Amino acid sequence: MASRTSRHGFWSSRWAFILAVTGSAVGLGNIWKFPYIAGENGGGAFVLVYLLCVFAIGLPIMMSEILLGRRGRRNPITTMALIGEEEAGTPAWQYAGMIGVLAGALILSFYSVIAGWSLAYVFKMASGAFNNVSASGAGDIFNDLKADWEVLVAWHTAFMALTVGVVARGVERGLEAAVRILMPVLVLLLIGLAFYSADVGNFGAAAKFLFNFDFSRLTLEGVLIALGHAFFTLSIGMGAIMAYGAYLPAQTSIAKTSVAVVIADTFIALLAGMVIFPLVFGFDLDPGSGPGLIFQTLPIAFGQMPGGLIFGTLFFLLLTFAAWTSSISLMEPAVAWVIEKYDQTRSAAAFWIGLVIWYVGLGAVFSFNLWKDKTAWKGTVFDNLDHVASNLMLPIGGLVITLFAGWVMSPNATSLELNMASRTGYRVWRFAARYVAPIGVLFILLKSNGWLEVIEKALFGA
């Protein structure tokens, strides 16, 4: 097979790629979900199980996506068609790429709406809207924002414009330039906010909540939660990692860069916990997760603490940056496909893909106001978009990718692309990609759709 080259350019270095993939992996879930589920399920014990799940399941799939992307040097759909033809004699594997690209676009359609809330809160916090606010007052501000569809559309539009603006500029001048600025700023903001939270909040209670090894609170349910988060946190199954892998220089070690991303992603998630929970415990607030924690609980603390206006504004700026680095990776696979399939300019492709995603996102916007009472299947339009993309398409996409890399591609092809110095290391990856990761993702698919409980009842009774 002749080596291919990417028409979109390449990352300038291994570190640029690590920043980009870490930026893709680090999103709102790292900040509002991981610290809480860690604390609720045994702290350090949960983190230990989570890391085992990441290295056994998340890492092999991430390496599989990167090796496929670099081998194909095309968008995920074309890459899977090309390699499928080479390795299995059929381009039908392109449908695995389609699942990922479509999942990424669907996720961005509602992710942009939530990111728009973060952007709105940067300005709300800076304006002093939360000074000495009560719990009910903070709730009213959040509910008023969600109820005003015109304002939500404006913030959704603004965030999509930021995303399109970066992707339209290409790999070197857009994606890489953005992450080279945003990721260091994000980490510096996190470190600064962590020191501030430790000073004004209850650092001891937060550290105990997050890091105390309490195996008595780590149940089987907690292990399954760790397994699920290990998969969903790394941006696998949505085409982003494969698309980014297409721009990775040939001499760069896939294994080393993937391990670096896993470590960075986990470090940032734990650091986010040390920003949030000293404030939660220091101001006697209710520890929770999700939008309620970020948009209703924390503003109460920021409104009461010295310098809260400044640090609260910086916190929501941090949240926006985390969402922004994720959103550009969600959009890139679809844009790359349009460029290659229809020979469009990058600016035109980014505009049209952005417009389609923005339009689908209107359904998510209206789920909180005009259409909030219109529910079907899993709930509102927002709920259904989330369920289809996150609970069905991502696990299915991840499962097919790891099965393809582990079972369809020849050992010669995968070892050549991974180019691992250690033969033992390659054997460990191949075993994980063939057996461990598929079983783990199958459990995630069954668990996230409620099918695991159905099987359990069928086998063991109610």
N, C-alpha and C positions, 0 to 999 in steps of 0.2 A: 504493500500500500504506500503510495506517495504521500509525503507529509503535506498537510493542508495549511493554509494561512487564513487568518480572520480578516475580512474586509473592513471590520470596525476598529482595528488597531489592537494594541496590547497594553496590559498594565506595565508601568515602567519598572516595577520591582516586585519582589516577593512581599515586601511590607505594604505596598499599595494594595495588593490583592487581599492581604490579611485585614487591612483596614476596611476594605470594601465589603468583604464577606462578614466580618464582625459587625459592621454597620447594618448589614441586611439582617443578621441574627438578632441584634440588640434592638428591641422594639418596646412597645407599650407593655407587653406581657412580662418582660424582664423587670419592669419597674412596679407594676401594680399587681402582679400575680405571684411571681416566684418567691419573693420574700415572705409573703403571707402563707403560702402552702408549705414552705419550708418550716416556718415557725409553728404552724398548727400540727405538723406531722413528725415532731421529734427533733426539730432543729438540725444539729450536726448529723444525727443519724439519718435524717431524710437527705441531707446534702450528700452524704456518703453513698447512699443507694442511688440517688440521682446521677452522680458522677459515674457509677458503675454502669447505669443504663445508657448514659451518653456515650461512653467508650465502647460499650458492647453493641449498641444499636445506632445511635445518631452518627457517630464517627464513621463507621463503615459505609453508611448510606451517603454521607457527605463526600467521602473519598470516591465513591462510585460515581456520583454526579459530576465531580470535578474531572475525573479521568474520561468520562464520556464527553463532556464539554470540550476538553482539550483535544481529544482524539478527533471529534467531528469538526471543530472550529466553525460551527454554524449555530443558528438559533436551536433551541431544544427540539423543535418539531423536525427540522431538516437533519439535525444530528442523529436523532433516533432512526430516521429513515435510512440515512447513509450507512450507519454502523449496523443496523438491522439487516440491510442487504449484504454487507460484507461478512457478517458473522452468522447469519441465519438464512440468507438467501431471500429475504422478504422485507419490503419497506413498511410493512404493517405496524412495526414497532413505533412508527411516528405517532400513533394514537396515544402512546404513553407520554410523549412530549406534549401533545395537545392538551392532555389532562392537566399537566403542570402549568403550561402557559395560561390556560383558561382559569385555573384555580388562582393563580397570582393576580390576574386581572379582576376576578370577582372579589377577592380579598381586598384589593386596593379600593374598590368601589365603596365599601363600607368603612374601611380603615381610614380613608380620607375624611370621612364625616367625623369620626372620633378625633382624628388629628386636628381637625378644624376646631373642635372644642378646646384643645390644648392651646392653639393659636389665639383663640378668643380670650382664654384665661390669662395669657401673657399681658394683654392690654387691660383686662378687668383688674388684675392684681396690681398692675402699675398705676392704675387710676385711683387706688385706695378703696375699691368697692368692698373689700373684705375687712377693713379696719374695725376691730372689736365686734365682728359679726357673731351672731348667735348660731346655734345649730340649725334652727328653723330658717334663719335668714340665709345661711349658706345653701340650704336645700332649695329655698325659693329662687335664688339667683340661678342655680343649676337648672331647675325646672322651667324657669322663664326662658332660659336660653334654648332648651329643647323644644319648647312650645312655639317659638317664633320661627316658622319655616323659612321666611325670607332671610333672616339673619343667618340661619344654619346653611342655607344655600350659598350665601356670600362667603362664609368661612370655608365651606367645602370647595368652592371655586378658587379661593385664594390658595389653599393648600395644594390643589391639583395643579395650579399654575406654577407653584414652586417646584413641584415634581417634574412637570413637563419641561420647565426651563432648564433643569439639570440634564435630563435624559437627551434633550434635543442637541446638546453641545457635544455629545459623543463620549467615548471612553476616556481619553486623556484629558480633554478640556472640560468635560462635564462630570462624569461619574468619579474619576480619580481626583480631580481638583476639589470636588465637593467633600469627599470623605477625608481627604488630607487636612481639610480645615475643620469639618464638623466633628470628626471622631476625637481628635485631641481636645477640642473645646468641650465636648461632652464629658470626657473623662476628668478634665480639670474642674468643670462645674460640679461633677459628682463628688470629687475629693473635697472641694471647698465647702459644699453643702454638708458633707458628712462631718467635717470638723465643726461647722456651725451647729448642726443638730446635736452633736456630742456635748457642746458647750451649754446650749440652752435647754436641751431635753434630758431624758433619762437614758443615758448610754448603757448603764449596767443592765437595766431591764430588757433593752433591745438586744444586747449581746447574748443574754441568757435565752431570749425567745428564739433567736436565729441559730445560735451555735451550741447550745447545751445538748449533749448527746443523751437524749431521752428515748431509748428504744422501746419503752413501755407505750409510747404514743404512736409508734410506727406500726400501723396495722397493714393488712394485705391491701386494703383500699389505698393507704398511703403509698405503698409500693407501686400500685397501678397508676396513681397520680404522678409519681416520679417518672415512671416509664413514659406516660403521655407527654409530660413536659419536656423530657429529654428528646422526644421526636419533634414536637412543635416549635421548640425554641430556636432550632438551627436553620430555619428557612428551607428545609429539605422538602422535596415533593412538589414544589411550586415553580420549577424552572429557573429560579433566580441563580442558584449555585451552578447549575449547568451552563447557563448563559455567561456568568462571570468566569467559569472555567475555560470557556472558549477563548478568552483573552489572556490566559495565563501563559507566560513564556515557557518553552519546552524544557528548559533546564531546571525549573523550580520544583522542589520536592512537594508532592501532593500530601504525603503523610505528615510532614513537619508543619506545613501551613495549616492543615486541618486541625491538628492538635493545638496549635497556637490560637486558632479561632475558638475552639471549645473552652480553653482556659480563659481567654479574654471575655467571652460571653458570660461564663459563670462568675468571674470576678466582678464584672459590672453589675450583674443581678444582685450579688451579695452586698456590694457597695451601695446599691440603691436601697437595699433594706436598712443599711446603717444611716441613710439619709431620712427615711420615712419613719421608722419605728421609735427612735429616740423622741421624736416629736409626738407620736401617738401616745406613748406611755408617759412622757413628761407632762402632757396636758390632759391626761385622763380621758383620752378619746377611745373609741371602739376600734380595735384592730380588725381590719377586714381586707377585702381585695376588690379589684375591679374599679369601674368608674366612680362608684360611691366613695371609696377611699380617697381617690385623687381629687375629685371635683366637689365633694361635700365635706369630708372629714378634715383633710389637711388644710384647706383654706381657713378653717376655724383657728387652727394653731398659728398659721401665718398672721392672721389678724390680731392675735394677742401678744406675740413675741416682739422683743426689740429688734428693729431692722427687718421685720417680717415682710414689709412691702418690697424691699429690695430682694431679699432671699426668696420670697414667694414668686416674684417675677422671674428670677433666674431658674427656679425649679420648673416652671411651666415652659420656659425657653428650652431647658434641658429635655423635657418631654417632647417638645416639638421637633428638636433636632433628632432624637431617637426615632421618632415616627418618620421623619424626612429621609434618613439614611435607609430605612426599611422600604419606604415607598418607591424610591428610585429603582431598587432591585426588583420589586414586584412588577414594575412597568417595562423594564428593559427587555425581557424575553419576547413580549408581544411586539414591541417596536422593532427589534432585530429581525423578527419573522417578516413583518411588513416590508422592511427595507430589502430583504433578500428575495422575498417572493414576488413583489411587485415593482422592484427597482425604484423605490421612492427615496427621496432625500431624507436624511434623519429628522430634519425639522418638520417636514410634512408628516412623516410616520408618527412622530411623537405627538403632534397636534391632533391627528385623527384618532389615534388610540386613546389619547387623553380625553378627547371629547366623548367617545363611547363610554369610557369608564366613568366619567363625570355624570353622564346621562343615567347610567345604571345606578349610580350613587344617589340620585334623587329619590329613588325608592326607599333607600335607607334613611334619608333625611325625613321623608314624609311618615316613616314608621313611628316617629316620636311626636307627631302632631296631627296632620290632616288624615293620615291613614292608621292612626294608633289603634282604632277599634276594628280595623279590617284585618282579621287574622285567619290563617289557614295552615294546615299541617303542623309546622313547628312554631307558628306564631306570626309575627309581623314579617314584612318583606326583609327587614334587617335580620331577623332571626333565621329566616330561610336561606338567605345569602350566606350567612355565617355557617349554618349547618351543612349546606351542600358543599361549600368550599373547604371548610376546616375538618368536618367529621367524615366526609365521604371522599372528596377528590384528593386531598393531601395524603391520607393514608394509602389509598389505592395507588396513587402516583408513586409514592415512596416504595411501596411493596413491589410494583412492577419494575422500577429502576434497579432495586437491589437483586431481584431475581434475574434480570437481564445481565447485569454485570457479573453475578456469581455463577449463573448456570448456562447462559447463552454464549457469552463471550469466552473465547479460548483462554486458558491460563497464559499462553504466550502473549496474547494481545494485552491482557490486563497487567501482567508483570512488566511488559515493555513500557506501558504508559505510566504505571506507578513508579517504576525504576527505584525500588526500595533497596537500600544497601544491605539490609538483613533479609535473608531468605526466610528466616523464621517469622519476621514481621509480615512478610507477604502471605505466608501460610495462615497466620492468625487472621489477617484481613479477609482472605478468601473464605475461611471457615465461617467467620462472622457474617460475611455477605451472603453466603449460601444457606446458612442454618439459623444463626442467632437473630440477626436483624429481621428476616422475614417472619419468624415466629413472633418476635416482639411487636412488629407493626401489625400483624394479624390480631394480636391481643388488643392493640390500640384501636383498630377499626371496630372490633366487636364491642369493646368497652364504651367508646365514644358514641355509639349508636344504640346502646342499651341491649345489644344482642347477647352480650356475655351473661347478663342476668336471665335472659330467656333460656339460654342453653343450660345454665346452672339449675334452673327450676325444672327443666325437662329431664335432666339427669338425676337430680337429687331430691326433687319435690320442693314444695313451697317452704 
